[in-house]
Amino acid sequence: MPMQIDSLLEIVVAALDEGKGRDVKIIDLRGKTAIADFFVIASGTSDRHVRSLAGGVEASAKAHALHPFGLEGEDSGEWVVVDLGDVVVHVMKPPVREFYQLEKLWAETFPAAA
């Protein structure tokens, strides 16, 4: 039986919190794209911290019998993506996050209904 999305989000956010991830945001993409149901975006303070946060999410997922579909960006540590299927986690250094502005991009692409 697949894990409920709320439980998966709790696992991800708890792992980021435990690793001292900063400015954690959850973006609801349901009905907006086939990429994922949610993006979780967090910042790390250094390359090492970004890699550590992503590794913590991966380890926590595996501890709950979830196997990530992919882990990208570990080499640079600037932006690491953990693909958990319905939830895609983006961990970035603040300058990278500011440059790409994923929160703003997705909010502008799919504005909330008035």
Secondary structure, 3 states (H helix, E strand, C coil): CCCCHHHHHHHHHHHHHHCCCEEEEEEECCCCCCCCCEEEEEECCCHHHHHHHHHHHHHHHHHCCCCCCEEECCCCCCEEEEECCCEEEEEECHHHHHHHCHHHHHHHHCCCCC
